[in-house]
Amino acid sequence: MGILKLLKYCVIIVVAYFIICNIVIFYYAQQKPASHADNLIILGSQVVGNPAEAPPTLQARLDVAITYLNENPETKVVVCGGQGKDESATEASVMAHYLISKGIDLPRIYIEDKSMRTAEQFVNVMKILPPGKTVVVTNDFHILRSIMLAKRSGIEDVSGLSAALSFDNVDKYVAFVREPLALLNSWLFDHPNDPR
């Protein structure tokens, strides 16, 4: 087999992977969350500015979470995310402040502010609250990987609550390329006892 033919097959395989992966990601994003969850986990995302604020991608997560929390008043919520080098506050603290400003009572909010990656968020949440029935809140493109990592961390009864991004948000387009790669990386390397 010539080099060009081999290269052609490799390109076909890679393109097919991205297409199939994005179809499965889209399918998972359509699922409905379980009602009356014990815990709602809102996954962190980069915050911007000083003082730090939630950008549109993170606000979308928080807004759908607020709707769920108002409809399920017994559900506790865990906000996740540490502080990156280019952030002026932890993601979790910004998220907690946003929830409180929208009327969510402080005693319902638990803060996980150490994690730097999705896999770490679930590992650290398990140290804060027993898993119980859990709903994970993240953006639509991120649901599949998040559910996989939650289950690996020992959260068995888990469903997703998708915060859809509109097509005028650049993160939507970046996700078409980034998320299939991140999914493959998480499947291969992100394990509960070694969240790289």
Secondary structure, DSSP 8 states (H G I E B T S, - for coil): --HHHHHHHHHHHHHHHHHHHHHHHHHHHT----SS-SEEEE-----BTTTTB--HHHHHHHHHHHHHHHH-TT-EEEEE----TT-SS-HHHHHHHHHHHTT--GGGEEEE---SSHHHHHHHHTTTS--SSEEEEEEGGGHHHHHHHHHHTT--SEEEEEE---TTSHHHHHHHHHHHHHHHHHHHH-BTTB--
